[in-house]
Amino acid sequence: MDFDEWKPFYLEIVKDLNLNVEKDRDAAEKLDHLIKNDEAKQKLQERVKKQVLVLGDAPKLKREIKAIDKDVLNQK
C-alpha cells in the first residue's frame, strides 16, 4: 500500500490515538535507520532465527494475507 492510499487511515489512527505526528514521524525515521543498519539487522536475525511478517489491521488485510500465502507457497 502506498502512502497516498494509506494516508486517510493513518490520519484517522492519529486522531483516534491522539498521536503527535512529528513524534510519530521521528519514530518511523529511527526505525527505518535501525532496519537499514546491518549490525542491528544481524542481531535481530540472530534472535528471531526465522522469517517474520508484521501486519496491521488494514481494511484489505484478509486479501493481502491470501496473496502473501500464495507467494510463500510458490517459493517452496
C-alpha positions as CSV (number, residue, x, y, z in Angstrom):
1,M,0.0,0.0,0.0
2,D,1.5,3.3,-0.9
3,F,1.2,6.3,1.4
4,D,-1.5,8.1,-0.6
5,E,-3.7,5.1,-0.2
6,W,-2.7,4.7,3.5
7,K,-2.8,8.4,4.5
8,P,-6.6,8.6,5.3
9,F,-6.3,5.6,7.6
10,Y,-3.2,6.9,9.2
11,L,-4.8,10.3,9.9
12,E,-7.8,8.5,11.5
13,I,-5.4,6.5,13.7
14,V,-3.5,9.6,14.6
15,K,-6.8,11.3,15.6
16,D,-8.2,8.2,17.5
17,L,-5.0,7.7,19.4
18,N,-4.2,11.4,19.9
19,L,-0.7,10.9,18.4
20,N,1.8,13.6,17.8
21,V,2.5,13.4,14.1
22,E,6.0,14.8,14.5
23,K,7.0,12.3,17.2
24,D,5.5,9.5,15.1
25,R,7.5,10.6,12.1
26,D,10.7,10.8,14.2
27,A,10.0,7.3,15.5
28,A,9.4,6.0,11.9
29,E,12.7,7.5,10.8
30,K,14.6,5.9,13.7
31,L,13.0,2.5,12.9
32,D,13.9,3.0,9.3
33,H,17.5,3.7,10.3
34,L,17.6,0.6,12.5
35,I,16.3,-1.6,9.8
36,K,18.9,-0.3,7.4
37,N,21.7,-0.7,10.0
38,D,23.4,-4.0,9.1
39,E,24.7,-4.7,12.7
40,A,21.2,-4.1,14.2
41,K,19.7,-6.3,11.5
42,Q,22.2,-9.1,12.1
43,K,21.4,-9.0,15.9
44,L,17.7,-9.2,15.2
45,Q,18.1,-12.1,12.8
46,E,20.2,-14.0,15.3
47,R,17.4,-13.6,17.9
48,V,14.5,-14.4,15.6
49,K,16.1,-17.1,13.5
50,K,13.3,-17.2,11.0
51,Q,11.3,-15.0,8.7
52,V,8.8,-12.8,10.4
53,L,5.9,-10.9,8.9
54,V,4.4,-7.9,10.8
55,L,0.8,-7.0,9.9
56,G,-1.5,-4.3,11.0
57,D,-5.3,-4.2,10.9
58,A,-5.7,-2.9,7.4
59,P,-9.0,-3.0,5.6
60,K,-7.6,-5.3,2.9
61,L,-5.7,-7.5,5.4
62,K,-7.5,-10.8,4.6
63,R,-7.0,-10.3,0.8
64,E,-3.3,-9.4,1.3
65,I,-2.7,-12.4,3.6
66,K,-4.1,-14.7,0.9
67,A,-1.8,-13.0,-1.7
68,I,1.2,-13.5,0.7
69,D,0.2,-17.1,1.3
70,K,0.2,-17.7,-2.4
71,D,3.6,-16.1,-2.8
72,V,5.1,-18.1,0.1
73,L,3.6,-21.4,-1.2
74,N,5.1,-20.7,-4.6
75,Q,8.6,-20.2,-3.1
76,K,8.7,-23.7,-1.6
